[in-house]
Amino acid sequence: VKDIVSRQSPGIGSAGAISYNLLIQGKTQALESDVVIFMKPARKSAVTTVINNPVLDQYFKHDGLRTVLCAYAMHTVTSRWLGYTTLNNQIPLFVNDVAAHSQNLDWTNINDFEDICQTAEYLGKAMAKIHCIDDVDSNDKGKNEQEYTDLIPFGTIPRHSQITIRDAIDGNDEEFIKDIVLFAMVSFVLFVIIFIRNIYQQKFFKFILK
């Protein structure tokens, strides 16, 4: 470990929380081979606020593990640094590397409500595309570098999520569609509210720094 810094965590789910970035020595002395990984607090699933399931609580005593399993289930390619740990035996953390190709949006010209709605639509489509990957191969060795994941209980992930969802619907297609539409509308409103709040927070901090 060459250096450690703390920072305010980006992202909607962990906005404002303190995360840690670690600069790790690469395989060679070249700076290009170094890796930056982050550790940030693993928040409890929002679902747990409305659903109490003791079985799931037994599976996911560590929220970092829950986040890791979700990443394996939803992403085509996962990092060898993907994992979880605990700080001071108290704070569950989610760990991953900082992607070198990631780039934030330029929020400068996103000021009015119409621009925000259009941006939210684009981000929603991108998020849906990322999350529509089936988890049937979530424990595939070629996909997840199995030698680094021997301790992760992949058995808790359903082998075919579409079959699990179909069985839960149990022929109630119309009710399912209504629930999904309502959920999407509420989620969109909450997303826009948080989106606006984050934009004004960024502008406020920039104003203070000036």
MDTraj code that builds the backbone (N, CA, C; nanometers):
import mdtraj as md
import numpy as np

residues = "VAL LYS ASP ILE VAL SER ARG GLN SER PRO GLY ILE GLY SER ALA GLY ALA ILE SER TYR ASN LEU LEU ILE GLN GLY LYS THR GLN ALA LEU GLU SER ASP VAL VAL ILE PHE MET LYS PRO ALA ARG LYS SER ALA VAL THR THR VAL ILE ASN ASN PRO VAL LEU ASP GLN TYR PHE LYS HIS ASP GLY LEU ARG THR VAL LEU CYS ALA TYR ALA MET HIS THR VAL THR SER ARG TRP LEU GLY TYR THR THR LEU ASN ASN GLN ILE PRO LEU PHE VAL ASN ASP VAL ALA ALA HIS SER GLN ASN LEU ASP TRP THR ASN ILE ASN ASP PHE GLU ASP ILE CYS GLN THR ALA GLU TYR LEU GLY LYS ALA MET ALA LYS ILE HIS CYS ILE ASP ASP VAL ASP SER ASN ASP LYS GLY LYS ASN GLU GLN GLU TYR THR ASP LEU ILE PRO PHE GLY THR ILE PRO ARG HIS SER GLN ILE THR ILE ARG ASP ALA ILE ASP GLY ASN ASP GLU GLU PHE ILE LYS ASP ILE VAL LEU PHE ALA MET VAL SER PHE VAL LEU PHE VAL ILE ILE PHE ILE ARG ASN ILE TYR GLN GLN LYS PHE PHE LYS PHE ILE LEU LYS".split()
xyz = np.array([
    [0.0855, -0.1181, 0.0000],
    [0.0000, 0.0000, 0.0000],
    [0.0892, 0.1233, 0.0000],
    [0.0785, 0.2050, -0.1051],
    [0.1656, 0.3211, -0.1199],
    [0.1050, 0.4474, -0.0597],
    [-0.0274, 0.4559, -0.0570],
    [-0.0904, 0.5755, -0.0017],
    [-0.2379, 0.5476, 0.0262],
    [-0.2932, 0.6191, 0.1226],
    [-0.4350, 0.6081, 0.1564],
    [-0.4903, 0.7488, 0.1770],
    [-0.6043, 0.7772, 0.1175],
    [-0.6712, 0.9055, 0.1389],
    [-0.8183, 0.8791, 0.1677],
    [-0.8785, 0.9676, 0.2446],
    [-1.0225, 0.9601, 0.2687],
    [-1.0905, 1.0694, 0.1884],
    [-1.2127, 1.0441, 0.1491],
    [-1.2868, 1.1404, 0.0675],
    [-1.4356, 1.1181, 0.0883],
    [-1.5140, 1.2146, 0.0427],
    [-1.6587, 1.1949, 0.0437],
    [-1.6955, 1.0995, -0.0680],
    [-1.7721, 0.9983, -0.0344],
    [-1.8057, 0.8950, -0.1315],
    [-1.8996, 0.9490, -0.2386],
    [-1.8697, 0.9205, -0.3667],
    [-1.9615, 0.9593, -0.4742],
    [-2.0766, 0.8608, -0.4848],
    [-2.1730, 0.8924, -0.5671],
    [-2.2851, 0.8016, -0.5897],
    [-2.4056, 0.8382, -0.5053],
    [-2.5215, 0.7974, -0.5533],
    [-2.6465, 0.8323, -0.4856],
    [-2.6624, 0.7549, -0.3550],
    [-2.6364, 0.6253, -0.3597],
    [-2.6599, 0.5429, -0.2420],
    [-2.5688, 0.5737, -0.1255],
    [-2.4467, 0.6191, -0.1528],
    [-2.3503, 0.6448, -0.0456],
    [-2.3043, 0.7895, -0.0431],
    [-2.3814, 0.8782, -0.1026],
    [-2.3426, 1.0190, -0.1099],
    [-2.3229, 1.0765, 0.0296],
    [-2.2097, 1.1436, 0.0490],
    [-2.1811, 1.2073, 0.1761],
    [-2.1051, 1.1210, 0.2742],
    [-2.1043, 0.9887, 0.2546],
    [-2.0315, 0.8999, 0.3448],
    [-1.8814, 0.9083, 0.3162],
    [-1.8015, 0.8758, 0.4163],
    [-1.6567, 0.8774, 0.3994],
    [-1.6117, 0.7443, 0.3396],
    [-1.5359, 0.7508, 0.2307],
    [-1.4768, 0.6315, 0.1714],
    [-1.3253, 0.6492, 0.1694],
    [-1.2556, 0.5400, 0.1443],
    [-1.1097, 0.5419, 0.1461],
    [-1.0564, 0.4917, 0.0126],
    [-0.9638, 0.5669, -0.0450],
    [-0.8962, 0.5260, -0.1671],
    [-0.7549, 0.4807, -0.1326],
    [-0.7171, 0.3637, -0.1817],
    [-0.5858, 0.3069, -0.1531],
    [-0.5076, 0.2919, -0.2828],
    [-0.3858, 0.3437, -0.2852],
    [-0.2967, 0.3270, -0.3997],
    [-0.2117, 0.2038, -0.3749],
    [-0.2273, 0.1035, -0.4615],
    [-0.1619, -0.0259, -0.4440],
    [-0.0501, -0.0422, -0.5465],
    [0.0661, -0.0885, -0.5003],
    [0.1780, -0.1151, -0.5902],
    [0.1408, -0.2233, -0.6910],
    [0.1678, -0.1985, -0.8189],
    [0.1377, -0.2955, -0.9230],
    [0.2418, -0.4052, -0.9317],
    [0.2326, -0.4856, -1.0357],
    [0.3241, -0.5985, -1.0518],
    [0.4650, -0.5541, -1.0876],
    [0.4788, -0.4334, -1.1427],
    [0.6099, -0.3806, -1.1802],
    [0.6311, -0.2461, -1.1113],
    [0.7504, -0.1876, -1.1307],
    [0.7809, -0.0573, -1.0734],
    [0.7181, 0.0570, -1.1523],
    [0.6668, 0.0270, -1.2710],
    [0.6052, 0.1307, -1.3535],
    [0.4782, 0.1818, -1.2859],
    [0.4629, 0.3141, -1.2844],
    [0.3463, 0.3730, -1.2195],
    [0.2165, 0.3294, -1.2861],
    [0.2236, 0.2988, -1.4173],
    [0.1034, 0.2597, -1.4905],
    [0.0444, 0.1289, -1.4391],
    [0.1262, 0.0486, -1.3705],
    [0.0765, -0.0803, -1.3216],
    [0.0118, -0.0701, -1.1838],
    [0.0235, 0.0463, -1.1205],
    [-0.0389, 0.0642, -0.9891],
    [-0.1916, 0.0598, -1.0005],
    [-0.2549, 0.0239, -0.8917],
    [-0.4005, 0.0108, -0.8892],
    [-0.4571, 0.0957, -0.7753],
    [-0.5671, 0.1635, -0.8017],
    [-0.6382, 0.2377, -0.6975],
    [-0.7660, 0.1615, -0.6640],
    [-0.7802, 0.1227, -0.5391],
    [-0.9031, 0.0569, -0.4955],
    [-0.9724, 0.1467, -0.3922],
    [-1.1022, 0.1318, -0.3810],
    [-1.1764, 0.2108, -0.2829],
    [-1.2483, 0.1192, -0.1853],
    [-1.2647, 0.1677, -0.0643],
    [-1.3444, 0.0997, 0.0374],
    [-1.4468, 0.2002, 0.0881],
    [-1.5734, 0.1668, 0.0766],
    [-1.6769, 0.2580, 0.1241],
    [-1.7796, 0.1808, 0.2060],
    [-1.8473, 0.2496, 0.2973],
    [-1.9454, 0.1815, 0.3827],
    [-2.0521, 0.1104, 0.3001],
    [-2.0809, -0.0121, 0.3378],
    [-2.1855, -0.0900, 0.2701],
    [-2.3178, -0.0616, 0.3392],
    [-2.4064, 0.0075, 0.2695],
    [-2.5359, 0.0435, 0.3271],
    [-2.6319, -0.0752, 0.3216],
    [-2.7260, -0.0760, 0.4130],
    [-2.8297, -0.1784, 0.4108],
    [-2.9210, -0.1576, 0.2910],
    [-2.9743, -0.2662, 0.2393],
    [-3.0648, -0.2580, 0.1256],
    [-3.1902, -0.1803, 0.1634],
    [-3.2353, -0.0960, 0.0703],
    [-3.3579, -0.0197, 0.0947],
    [-3.4779, -0.1123, 0.1118],
    [-3.4689, -0.2325, 0.0556],
    [-3.5797, -0.3282, 0.0658],
    [-3.6043, -0.3676, 0.2114],
    [-3.4980, -0.3692, 0.2921],
    [-3.5122, -0.4142, 0.4308],
    [-3.5974, -0.3196, 0.5147],
    [-3.6213, -0.1988, 0.4658],
    [-3.7055, -0.1047, 0.5402],
    [-3.8535, -0.1412, 0.5308],
    [-3.8897, -0.2220, 0.4311],
    [-4.0307, -0.2585, 0.4130],
    [-4.0541, -0.4090, 0.4173],
    [-3.9477, -0.4877, 0.4067],
    [-3.9617, -0.6332, 0.4080],
    [-3.8707, -0.6914, 0.5158],
    [-3.9273, -0.7696, 0.6046],
    [-3.8509, -0.8364, 0.7094],
    [-3.8458, -0.9851, 0.6781],
    [-3.7292, -1.0321, 0.6343],
    [-3.7134, -1.1719, 0.5954],
    [-3.5960, -1.2317, 0.6730],
    [-3.6232, -1.3082, 0.7791],
    [-3.5154, -1.3661, 0.8607],
    [-3.4203, -1.4540, 0.7806],
    [-3.4707, -1.5199, 0.6761],
    [-3.3846, -1.6061, 0.5947],
    [-3.2780, -1.5237, 0.5243],
    [-3.3203, -1.4125, 0.4634],
    [-3.2238, -1.3250, 0.3974],
    [-3.1278, -1.2637, 0.4982],
    [-3.1779, -1.2323, 0.6168],
    [-3.0907, -1.1768, 0.7202],
    [-2.9800, -1.2742, 0.7564],
    [-3.0097, -1.4027, 0.7541],
    [-2.9075, -1.5032, 0.7833],
    [-2.8036, -1.5103, 0.6718],
    [-2.8484, -1.4951, 0.5477],
    [-2.7561, -1.4979, 0.4351],
    [-2.6663, -1.3748, 0.4338],
    [-2.7251, -1.2598, 0.4594],
    [-2.6539, -1.1339, 0.4396],
    [-2.6319, -1.0610, 0.5713],
    [-2.5558, -1.1221, 0.6607],
    [-2.5196, -1.0554, 0.7848],
    [-2.4202, -0.9428, 0.7583],
    [-2.3499, -0.9505, 0.6472],
    [-2.2545, -0.8463, 0.6077],
    [-2.3065, -0.7808, 0.4801],
    [-2.3372, -0.6507, 0.4867],
    [-2.3942, -0.5829, 0.3705],
    [-2.2940, -0.5680, 0.2573],
    [-2.1653, -0.5753, 0.2886],
    [-2.0652, -0.5758, 0.1822],
    [-2.0747, -0.7017, 0.0984],
    [-2.0980, -0.8158, 0.1645],
    [-2.1154, -0.9422, 0.0929],
    [-2.2381, -0.9361, 0.0035],
    [-2.3479, -0.8796, 0.0548],
    [-2.4690, -0.8674, -0.0268],
    [-2.4413, -0.7856, -0.1525],
    [-2.3675, -0.6757, -0.1382],
    [-2.3350, -0.5912, -0.2526],
    [-2.2478, -0.6654, -0.3524],
    [-2.1527, -0.7435, -0.3026],
    [-2.0640, -0.8206, -0.3903],
    [-2.1431, -0.9235, -0.4700],
    [-2.2323, -0.9964, -0.4029],
    [-2.3124, -1.0972, -0.4722],
    [-2.4009, -1.0336, -0.5790],
    [-2.4553, -0.9165, -0.5494],
    [-2.5359, -0.8455, -0.6495],
    [-2.4508, -0.8079, -0.7702],
    [-2.3276, -0.7643, -0.7447],
    [-2.2391, -0.7264, -0.8549],
    [-2.2083, -0.8462, -0.9437],
    [-2.1808, -0.9613, -0.8821],
    [-2.1538, -1.0814, -0.9613],
    [-2.2763, -1.1238, -1.0419],
    [-2.3940, -1.1063, -0.9833],
    [-2.5162, -1.1489, -1.0511],
    [-2.5525, -1.0578, -1.1668],
    [-2.5203, -0.9284, -1.1568],
    [-2.5696, -0.8319, -1.2546],
    [-2.4677, -0.7927, -1.3606],
    [-2.3389, -0.8115, -1.3351],
    [-2.2371, -0.7617, -1.4272],
    [-2.1756, -0.8739, -1.5095],
    [-2.1488, -0.8443, -1.6348],
    [-2.0864, -0.9431, -1.7217],
    [-1.9426, -0.9690, -1.6807],
    [-1.8699, -0.8638, -1.6485],
    [-1.7295, -0.8742, -1.6099],
    [-1.7119, -0.8090, -1.4733],
    [-1.6433, -0.8775, -1.3843],
    [-1.6179, -0.8224, -1.2517],
    [-1.4682, -0.8138, -1.2268],
    [-1.4297, -0.7237, -1.1392],
    [-1.2889, -0.7015, -1.1089],
    [-1.2375, -0.8050, -1.0095],
    [-1.1105, -0.8382, -1.0181],
    [-1.0499, -0.9291, -0.9209],
    [-1.0407, -0.8635, -0.7834],
    [-1.0555, -0.7307, -0.7785],
    [-1.0482, -0.6583, -0.6517],
    [-1.1848, -0.6480, -0.5832],
    [-1.2887, -0.6940, -0.6482],
    [-1.4233, -0.6862, -0.5912],
    [-1.4309, -0.7703, -0.4638],
    [-1.4732, -0.7083, -0.3546],
    [-1.4810, -0.7828, -0.2303],
    [-1.5417, -0.7013, -0.1181],
    [-1.5218, -0.7464, 0.0034],
    [-1.5780, -0.6776, 0.1190],
    [-1.4882, -0.7005, 0.2399],
    [-1.4977, -0.6124, 0.3373],
    [-1.4189, -0.6248, 0.4591],
    [-1.4911, -0.5498, 0.5707],
    [-1.4315, -0.5471, 0.6877],
    [-1.4909, -0.4786, 0.8025],
    [-1.3866, -0.3894, 0.8675],
    [-1.4236, -0.2662, 0.8973],
    [-1.3334, -0.1699, 0.9602],
    [-1.3570, -0.1679, 1.1106],
    [-1.2493, -0.1927, 1.1862],
    [-1.2563, -0.1912, 1.3335],
    [-1.3621, -0.2868, 1.3885],
    [-1.3856, -0.3956, 1.3161],
    [-1.4844, -0.4958, 1.3580],
    [-1.6241, -0.4381, 1.3764],
    [-1.6515, -0.3249, 1.3116],
    [-1.7808, -0.2600, 1.3295],
    [-1.8454, -0.2162, 1.1990],
    [-1.7674, -0.1578, 1.1087],
    [-1.8237, -0.0948, 0.9893],
    [-1.8047, -0.1856, 0.8679],
    [-1.9139, -0.2387, 0.8095],
    [-1.9013, -0.3209, 0.6887],
    [-1.8646, -0.2340, 0.5689],
    [-1.7672, -0.2790, 0.4917],
    [-1.7195, -0.2026, 0.3771],
    [-1.7307, -0.2835, 0.2492],
    [-1.7581, -0.2139, 0.1407],
    [-1.7579, -0.2706, 0.0059],
    [-1.6289, -0.2263, -0.0619],
    [-1.5616, -0.3187, -0.1296],
    [-1.4305, -0.2911, -0.1888],
    [-1.4343, -0.3184, -0.3386],
    [-1.3714, -0.2309, -0.4159],
    [-1.3576, -0.2525, -0.5601],
    [-1.2478, -0.1604, -0.6113],
    [-1.2071, -0.1806, -0.7353],
    [-1.1058, -0.0921, -0.7916],
    [-1.1721, 0.0272, -0.8591],
    [-1.0965, 0.1356, -0.8708],
    [-1.1442, 0.2545, -0.9401],
    [-1.1154, 0.2359, -1.0881],
    [-1.2208, 0.2266, -1.1695],
    [-1.2038, 0.2000, -1.3125],
    [-1.1305, 0.3154, -1.3791],
    [-1.0279, 0.2815, -1.4560],
    [-0.9491, 0.3848, -1.5229],
    [-1.0272, 0.4518, -1.6354],
    [-1.1296, 0.3826, -1.6873],
    [-1.2032, 0.4354, -1.8021],
    [-1.3312, 0.5090, -1.7616],
    [-1.3592, 0.5153, -1.6317],
    [-1.4831, 0.5805, -1.5892],
    [-1.4715, 0.7318, -1.6025],
    [-1.5837, 0.7959, -1.6312],
    [-1.5855, 0.9406, -1.6482],
    [-1.7202, 0.9944, -1.6021],
    [-1.7166, 1.0987, -1.5234],
    [-1.8399, 1.1586, -1.4738],
    [-1.9028, 1.2485, -1.5785],
    [-2.0327, 1.2670, -1.5657],
    [-2.1019, 1.3602, -1.6538],
    [-2.0643, 1.5035, -1.6185],
    [-2.0698, 1.5903, -1.7174],
    [-2.0493, 1.7326, -1.6943],
    [-2.1839, 1.7942, -1.6567],
    [-2.1988, 1.8305, -1.5295],
    [-2.3261, 1.8803, -1.4794],
    [-2.3436, 2.0303, -1.5016],
    [-2.2459, 2.0952, -1.5620],
    [-2.2451, 2.2415, -1.5699],
    [-2.3712, 2.2977, -1.6339],
    [-2.4137, 2.2376, -1.7449],
    [-2.5261, 2.2925, -1.8211],
    [-2.6593, 2.2252, -1.7896],
    [-2.6619, 2.1428, -1.6859],
    [-2.7863, 2.0768, -1.6466],
    [-2.8467, 2.1573, -1.5324],
    [-2.9338, 2.2512, -1.5684],
    [-2.9849, 2.3452, -1.4691],
    [-3.1369, 2.3442, -1.4538],
    [-3.2098, 2.3279, -1.5644],
    [-3.3555, 2.3341, -1.5529],
    [-3.4160, 2.1941, -1.5454],
    [-3.5432, 2.1899, -1.5115],
    [-3.6108, 2.0627, -1.4862],
    [-3.6158, 1.9749, -1.6110],
    [-3.6336, 2.0356, -1.7286],
    [-3.6403, 1.9585, -1.8532],
    [-3.5082, 1.8869, -1.8795],
    [-3.3963, 1.9566, -1.8569],
    [-3.2655, 1.8938, -1.8750],
    [-3.2457, 1.7790, -1.7766],
    [-3.2911, 1.7996, -1.6535],
    [-3.2768, 1.6959, -1.5518],
    [-3.3565, 1.5715, -1.5902],
    [-3.4793, 1.5900, -1.6378],
    [-3.5633, 1.4764, -1.6783],
    [-3.5016, 1.4012, -1.7954],
    [-3.4466, 1.4748, -1.8918],
    [-3.3851, 1.4108, -2.0075],
    [-3.2609, 1.3324, -1.9655],
    [-3.1805, 1.3911, -1.8782],
    [-3.0612, 1.3220, -1.8292],
    [-3.0989, 1.1980, -1.7498],
    [-3.2021, 1.2095, -1.6655],
    [-3.2477, 1.0954, -1.5868],
    [-3.2958, 0.9820, -1.6773],
    [-3.3600, 1.0166, -1.7893],
    [-3.4063, 0.9150, -1.8838],
    [-3.2882, 0.8401, -1.9445],
    [-3.1847, 0.9146, -1.9864],
    [-3.0661, 0.8510, -2.0444],
    [-2.9958, 0.7618, -1.9414],
    [-2.9823, 0.8133, -1.8190],
    [-2.9165, 0.7351, -1.7149],
    [-2.9977, 0.6109, -1.6801],
    [-3.1302, 0.6239, -1.6820],
    [-3.2158, 0.5090, -1.6551],
    [-3.1996, 0.3993, -1.7589],
    [-3.1899, 0.4398, -1.8867],
    [-3.1696, 0.3415, -1.9937],
    [-3.0347, 0.2725, -1.9791],
    [-2.9323, 0.3520, -1.9458],
    [-2.7994, 0.2933, -1.9277],
    [-2.7989, 0.1963, -1.8100],
    [-2.8650, 0.2342, -1.7008],
    [-2.8714, 0.1482, -1.5832],
    [-2.9481, 0.0199, -1.6132],
    [-3.0579, 0.0317, -1.6877],
    [-3.1367, -0.0868, -1.7234],
    [-3.0543, -0.1823, -1.8086],
    [-2.9756, -0.1271, -1.9012],
    [-2.8920, -0.2103, -1.9874],
    [-2.7879, -0.2850, -1.9052],
    [-2.7291, -0.2152, -1.8078],
    [-2.6266, -0.2775, -1.7245],
    [-2.6863, -0.3889, -1.6388],
    [-2.8087, -0.3673, -1.5879],
    [-2.8672, -0.4585, -1.4916],
    [-2.9541, -0.5677, -1.5537],
    [-2.9658, -0.5723, -1.6863],
    [-3.0550, -0.6704, -1.7479],
    [-2.9850, -0.8030, -1.7752],
    [-2.8615, -0.8170, -1.7324],
    [-2.7855, -0.9393, -1.7582],
    [-2.8282, -1.0465, -1.6588],
    [-2.8608, -1.1636, -1.7098],
    [-2.9077, -1.2717, -1.6241],
    [-2.7936, -1.3231, -1.5380],
    [-2.8281, -1.3757, -1.4195],
    [-2.7255, -1.4218, -1.3269],
    [-2.7017, -1.5718, -1.3365],
    [-2.7408, -1.6349, -1.4459],
    [-2.7261, -1.7793, -1.4594],
    [-2.5798, -1.8218, -1.4535],
    [-2.4878, -1.7327, -1.4962],
    [-2.3460, -1.7686, -1.4973],
    [-2.2682, -1.6919, -1.3909],
    [-2.3336, -1.6546, -1.2827],
    [-2.2686, -1.5696, -1.1836],
    [-2.1510, -1.6383, -1.1148],
    [-2.1484, -1.7701, -1.1138],
    [-2.0353, -1.8381, -1.0526],
    [-1.9489, -1.9089, -1.1564],
    [-1.9524, -1.8581, -1.2798],
    [-1.8699, -1.9151, -1.3857],
    [-1.7235, -1.8793, -1.3621],
    [-1.6336, -1.9760, -1.3691],
    [-1.4929, -1.9521, -1.3384],
    [-1.4305, -1.8516, -1.4338],
    [-1.4623, -1.8643, -1.5614],
    [-1.4033, -1.7738, -1.6588],
    [-1.4484, -1.6307, -1.6411],
    [-1.5672, -1.6129, -1.5847],
    [-1.6229, -1.4784, -1.5686],
    [-1.5674, -1.4082, -1.4458],
    [-1.5505, -1.4799, -1.3379],
    [-1.5270, -1.4137, -1.2101],
    [-1.3941, -1.4455, -1.1429],
    [-1.2968, -1.5002, -1.2174],
    [-1.1684, -1.5278, -1.1550],
    [-1.1890, -1.6103, -1.0274],
    [-1.2406, -1.7328, -1.0449],
    [-1.2865, -1.8126, -0.9318],
    [-1.1797, -1.8320, -0.8244],
    [-1.0506, -1.8295, -0.8620],
    [-0.9475, -1.8506, -0.7614],
    [-0.9460, -1.7406, -0.6557],
    [-1.0084, -1.6258, -0.6866],
    [-1.0137, -1.5164, -0.5907],
    [-1.1464, -1.5123, -0.5156],
    [-1.2374, -1.6022, -0.5458],
    [-1.3733, -1.5925, -0.4907],
    [-1.4194, -1.7215, -0.4233],
    [-1.3269, -1.8013, -0.3748],
    [-1.3640, -1.9301, -0.3176],
    [-1.4503, -1.9165, -0.1921],
    [-1.4390, -1.8045, -0.1212],
    [-1.5117, -1.7880, 0.0043],
    [-1.6465, -1.7205, -0.0131],
    [-1.6821, -1.6859, -0.1368],
    [-1.8086, -1.6170, -0.1611],
    [-1.9191, -1.7195, -0.1872],
    [-2.0273, -1.7167, -0.1094],
    [-2.1341, -1.8177, -0.1229],
    [-2.2248, -1.7915, -0.2428],
    [-2.1791, -1.8302, -0.3606],
    [-2.2579, -1.8052, -0.4807],
    [-2.3902, -1.8806, -0.4802],
    [-2.4015, -1.9827, -0.3960],
    [-2.5239, -2.0606, -0.3924],
    [-2.6457, -1.9812, -0.3495],
    [-2.6249, -1.8634, -0.2887],
    [-2.7389, -1.7822, -0.2459],
    [-2.8038, -1.7091, -0.3622],
    [-2.7363, -1.7040, -0.4777],
    [-2.7919, -1.6365, -0.5947],
    [-2.8783, -1.7353, -0.6730],
    [-3.0025, -1.7014, -0.7061],
    [-3.0855, -1.7913, -0.7877],
    [-3.0178, -1.8220, -0.9207],
    [-3.0282, -1.9463, -0.9647],
    [-2.9620, -1.9847, -1.0891],
    [-3.0279, -1.9196, -1.2098],
    [-3.1555, -1.8984, -1.2056],
    [-3.2256, -1.8353, -1.3175],
    [-3.3209, -1.7311, -1.2603],
    [-3.2808, -1.6061, -1.2632],
    [-3.3635, -1.5022, -1.2011],
    [-3.4984, -1.4889, -1.2709],
    [-3.5023, -1.5101, -1.4053],
    [-3.6291, -1.4935, -1.4757],
    [-3.7304, -1.5996, -1.4331],
    [-3.6829, -1.7199, -1.3999],
    [-3.7737, -1.8248, -1.3530],
    [-3.8248, -1.7913, -1.2129],
    [-3.7364, -1.7404, -1.1280],
    [-3.7752, -1.7004, -0.9929],
    [-3.8810, -1.5910, -0.9968],
    [-3.8625, -1.4924, -1.0852],
    [-3.9589, -1.3828, -1.0988],
    [-4.0916, -1.4344, -1.1526],
    [-4.0855, -1.5219, -1.2537],
    [-4.2085, -1.5765, -1.3125],
    [-4.2889, -1.6547, -1.2094],
    [-4.2206, -1.7345, -1.1272],
    [-4.2904, -1.8124, -1.0247],
    [-4.3545, -1.7210, -0.9204],
    [-4.2867, -1.6097, -0.8892],
    [-4.3415, -1.5160, -0.7904],
    [-4.4653, -1.4448, -0.8442],
    [-4.4664, -1.4148, -0.9752],
    [-4.5821, -1.3487, -1.0367],
    [-4.7021, -1.4424, -1.0380],
    [-4.6775, -1.5691, -1.0675],
    [-4.7802, -1.6732, -1.0607],
    [-4.9056, -1.6371, -1.1392],
    [-4.8882, -1.5877, -1.2621],
    [-5.0009, -1.5590, -1.3489],
    [-5.0665, -1.4239, -1.3288],
    [-5.0256, -1.3491, -1.2280],
    [-5.0858, -1.2174, -1.2020],
    [-5.0136, -1.1093, -1.2827],
    [-5.0196, -1.1226, -1.4152],
    [-4.9430, -1.0332, -1.5020],
    [-4.9875, -0.8878, -1.4902],
    [-5.1181, -0.8638, -1.4911],
    [-5.1683, -0.7265, -1.4865],
    [-5.1273, -0.6570, -1.3565],
    [-5.1405, -0.7272, -1.2448],
    [-5.1020, -0.6691, -1.1165],
    [-4.9522, -0.6415, -1.1130],
    [-4.8749, -0.7324, -1.1725],
    [-4.7297, -0.7142, -1.1761],
    [-4.6924, -0.5898, -1.2565],
    [-4.7585, -0.5720, -1.3718],
    [-4.7306, -0.4550, -1.4561],
    [-4.7640, -0.3265, -1.3811],
    [-4.8786, -0.3250, -1.3133],
    [-4.9174, -0.2057, -1.2374],
    [-4.8161, -0.1754, -1.1270],
    [-4.7720, -0.2798, -1.0575],
    [-4.6741, -0.2597, -0.9504],
    [-4.5422, -0.2062, -1.0049],
    [-4.4980, -0.2599, -1.1185],
    [-4.3718, -0.2163, -1.1775],
    [-4.3808, -0.0711, -1.2230],
    [-4.4927, -0.0347, -1.2863],
    [-4.5106, 0.1037, -1.3323],
    [-4.5122, 0.1994, -1.2135],
    [-4.5868, 0.1626, -1.1077],
    [-4.5920, 0.2476, -0.9885],
    [-4.4543, 0.2601, -0.9244],
    [-4.3844, 0.1472, -0.9145],
    [-4.2497, 0.1489, -0.8568],
    [-4.1561, 0.2376, -0.9382],
    [-4.1658, 0.2274, -1.0720],
    [-4.0797, 0.3075, -1.1593],
    [-4.1087, 0.4562, -1.1438],
    [-4.2371, 0.4912, -1.1333],
    [-4.2741, 0.6321, -1.1201],
    [-4.2245, 0.6897, -0.9875],
    [-4.2437, 0.6146, -0.8793],
    [-4.1966, 0.6606, -0.7486],
    [-4.0446, 0.6705, -0.7475],
    [-3.9777, 0.5694, -0.8052],
    [-3.8314, 0.5703, -0.8098],
    [-3.7805, 0.6882, -0.8901],
    [-3.8501, 0.7201, -1.0002],
    [-3.8081, 0.8327, -1.0837],
    [-3.8188, 0.9637, -1.0068],
    [-3.9291, 0.9808, -0.9346],
    [-3.9469, 1.1040, -0.8565],
    [-3.8376, 1.1159, -0.7505],
    [-3.8096, 1.0052, -0.6796],
    [-3.7044, 1.0076, -0.5785],
    [-3.5688, 1.0352, -0.6412],
    [-3.5444, 0.9754, -0.7587],
    [-3.4175, 0.9970, -0.8279],
    [-3.4000, 1.1441, -0.8630],
    [-3.5054, 1.2061, -0.9156],
    [-3.4974, 1.3477, -0.9543],
    [-3.4723, 1.4349, -0.8322],
    [-3.5392, 1.4033, -0.7202],
    [-3.5198, 1.4816, -0.5977],
    [-3.3748, 1.4730, -0.5502],
    [-3.3214, 1.3504, -0.5455],
    [-3.1824, 1.3322, -0.5022],
    [-3.0869, 1.3953, -0.6016],
    [-3.1202, 1.3825, -0.7297],
    [-3.0398, 1.4390, -0.8377],
    [-3.0268, 1.5906, -0.8211],
    [-3.1401, 1.6564, -0.7981],
    [-3.1401, 1.8020, -0.7798],
    [-3.0617, 1.8400, -0.6542],
    [-3.0832, 1.7640, -0.5480],
    [-3.0123, 1.7933, -0.4230],
    [-2.8612, 1.7844, -0.4411],
    [-2.8157, 1.6791, -0.5110],
    [-2.6720, 1.6621, -0.5319],
    [-2.6140, 1.7735, -0.6171],
    [-2.6887, 1.8161, -0.7198],
    [-2.6402, 1.9247, -0.8057],
    [-2.6224, 2.0522, -0.7245],
    [-2.7218, 2.0856, -0.6430],
    [-2.7133, 2.2082, -0.5636],
    [-2.6074, 2.1974, -0.4545],
    [-2.5854, 2.0754, -0.4026],
    [-2.4783, 2.0571, -0.3053],
    [-2.3429, 2.0827, -0.3703],
    [-2.3233, 2.0302, -0.4931],
    [-2.1975, 2.0513, -0.5634],
    [-2.1754, 2.1994, -0.5904],
    [-2.2799, 2.2684, -0.6349],
    [-2.2663, 2.4113, -0.6631],
    [-2.2411, 2.4893, -0.5345],
    [-2.3026, 2.4461, -0.4237],
    [-2.2826, 2.5145, -0.2965],
    [-2.1380, 2.5007, -0.2508],
    [-2.0835, 2.3763, -0.2618],
    [-1.9455, 2.3552, -0.2194],
    [-1.8483, 2.4344, -0.3066],
    [-1.8764, 2.4413, -0.4378],
    [-1.7909, 2.5196, -0.5263],
    [-1.7956, 2.6669, -0.4876],
    [-1.9152, 2.7145, -0.4495],
    [-1.9304, 2.8548, -0.4088],
    [-1.8512, 2.8817, -0.2805],
    [-1.8574, 2.7886, -0.1857],
    [-1.7849, 2.8054, -0.0597],
    [-1.6342, 2.8069, -0.0841],
    [-1.5877, 2.7158, -0.1723],
    [-1.4443, 2.7086, -0.2006],
    [-1.3940, 2.8357, -0.2668],
    [-1.4802, 2.9004, -0.3463],
    [-1.4396, 3.0256, -0.4091],
    [-1.4208, 3.1359, -0.3043],
])
top = md.Topology()
chain = top.add_chain()
for i, resn in enumerate(residues, 1):
    res = top.add_residue(resn, chain, resSeq=i)
    for name in ("N", "CA", "C"):
        top.add_atom(name, md.element.get_by_symbol(name[0]), res)
traj = md.Trajectory(xyz[None], top)
